[in-house]
């Protein structure tokens, strides 16, 4: 990401296009690829743990946003997870012992009722054979006995069902709800963790853009970090000298106050002309074209973002 205004960049480019006393010497500047640390959600900045110029280690806390809403959401998700888990466990079980005991008592009552109706039918059948009562009386007794027998079978089936778990489809649905609730809980944890941001890499704090108590929108950086390997050199090469460069080749650097010669390795060459006014591409105008080149310095300890540098191109390739 560019550090300097467009006008400054254009000025540097125009300087590169101007005449030079040494045809192999180009003008350039140092630029940094900063790491901007932002949060995925908006909130009030609760605290900032670093200041500009601090050296931070990877994983060191940078700032914290207010997390009250996320804490409440996490508690709600935890409660839903517990409820869904309890429901899933309950469906895998049979009825409670006291419920089974109630069904057993109903079974005992039904057996006694069936025994009484069966004995009454048997006695009346004997009386019918002896001629004491009419046959029509037996129809009512048989109906009572069949009713009591059906009631007993019903209670036996209920007792067997009460001892088993719920249907497999119900158990699967409850288990799925439990998994969804756990996912909600994990998501709530993640959102709460996002409220505290740590350094993704070891770096120097380049800038702090907000103060504690200010509102920060989602995705807006709060801290900018400058990793040790984030500096690069940008310079502009005339079209005529472009053949002397290739990705992977080294160029020589010099700067004000640099006591030792430096080198940088070319990592990118623009495929098109940069920062020049429109020209008609002809043999007469080709000398106006410049191409932007990026190179990574071998030792950036004495370089700073925005610092002007002189770049000497290598000799023509053999």
Number of C-alpha atoms within 10 A of each C-alpha: 9 12 14 11 9 10 9 12 17 14 13 19 24 15 15 21 21 11 9 12 7 8 11 14 17 22 22 27 22 22 22 20 16 21 20 19 20 21 22 13 14 16 20 17 21 17 17 20 11 17 15 14 14 13 16 20 14 11 12 16 16 21 24 21 24 18 19 12 12 18 15 13 19 21 15 16 22 19 15 19 21 15 14 21 19 14 16 21 14 15 19 15 13 16 17 10 11 9 13 17 13 12 18 16 12 17 20 14 13 21 18 14 19 21 15 15 21 18 14 16 21 14 12 18 18 12 14 15 11 9 10 10 14 12 13 9 13 18 11 10 19 16 13 19 21 14 14 21 18 14 18 21 14 13 19 17 11 15 20 12 13 18 15 13 16 17 10 11 9 14 18 13 12 21 19 15 19 22 15 16 22 20 14 19 21 15 15 21 18 13 20 20 14 18 24 19 20 19 22 18 16 16 22 20 22 19 18 20 13 16 15 15 14 13 15 21 15 12 13 16 16 21 24 20 27 22 20 14 15 17 23 23 27 24 22 28 29 19 14 12 17 16 12 15 19 15 13 13 15 20 19 16 22 16 18 9 8 12 9 10 10 17 19 21 19 21 15 15 18 12 9 9 17 16 17 14 8 9 10 9 11 8 7 8 10 14 14 18 21 25 22 20 22 21 23 22 23 13 14 18 10 11 20 14 18 18 13 20 20 17 25 18 20 15 12 10 9 4
